[in-house]
């Protein structure tokens, strides 16, 4: 009897030993199970700054402004203030309206994009003065620049102009929230526009041919704009 018990135990031990490697191999060789949920597609960005800019851009809305005075790289030093007025209205997410004629306040700034050129003028819009007297912080990126109504890009007057101004219908803001930067070459005579959502500035105007960059009074800027400490706006 004892012999039979020992034999049975030996057979069981051998069977367990033979089964063990197979079980270990099964665990190691087994492919990991597929995730139950696909990961979200990351924003098209290479740096933290780009990622933050991408997130911010998703809520930006288009706006058009006209400069209230001429900007001159030789005369406007870092910190010089200027303003521009909205040519059409928009609404912020909190319901506040930036009505037509709202003043956007800007300053001349240092170029943080380090664009090369003989002359350059970096600008940054910082706040909006509402028609009710309230002032709110804003962030804006310049998407395009155009000459004043009645003038060509090289500054020549357009003879016998008739019909409504282009700011009503002729130009539509080309804003694309997936757009990370803008390079408008030949935007004005001898002037290029460069802007980047990751930059603190709204844009930089550069000339590689002239020693001075000028934006005439009435020049139109197409913007992507956000309000309220970076909380973006939605279009009207």
Steps between C-alpha positions, in 0.01 A plus 500: 500500500776741600678419177191580301460836678866588442466406134190713459672798665804458277287491187311812613827683572642413159179609328508836686865554410429432134200735498678791675730614213206496263303725734792744544556515125134568445513803734823644356416443137144624525449829316360788711130556464385789283394815690127531532516864388717657231722786625409849390700648217754743654504860380731568205775653713867437568543700821298593806461854365370366169255273680366787710469715190312223319254465787450876516449525124203268501286772659635805320274692265562733205500878529596792277647824628620826345804681642416837655844643421810424295752260652865575420788276608736799518271707718312243709734357758446198725201575724339757268122469516255503210145391436276361229122479464283202420321522167239242604371362829549165673392335824714348772413167661372675812252689283675837495502672165793670332295731285600663178733788582638337817858615561772238522807632680843383392865565574821480300703209638827313468501236227497166684498306171845636405403562140784634287472821297634851453207648688221347705206598713353253753158579648283351773129563562432488875149627577166608362313812608131419473242753394361505857838614634608159634850373421580130463826315422531339159741297296518537123702354213526690170402278208520751213563868440355720226552865397242765587183509292574674171868405484698216346756291687782726375325808639368639173146643502237311306344746253123540473421246767130436533274265692508390865826464691663159494463462875130430450519207258808491280745342746417204720720407793692185402536378860554126541525381864754235399728768358808542718683779320461751216751624244341763275776598260457831321206594719575869443770677301834351616327359809436138601281379787602216731297373795494192718241383752778397737634858503395750765472762226219542250746514210812657359531707182837468330676661206808353336516781242428817697646657813154585630175309544184709483134409536286792390203627696194306391693182416280196561609207714323165494524345847430181688389630838428374850382681809497471877849393609541263209144364512412519137211653316239362268378679193172685495 
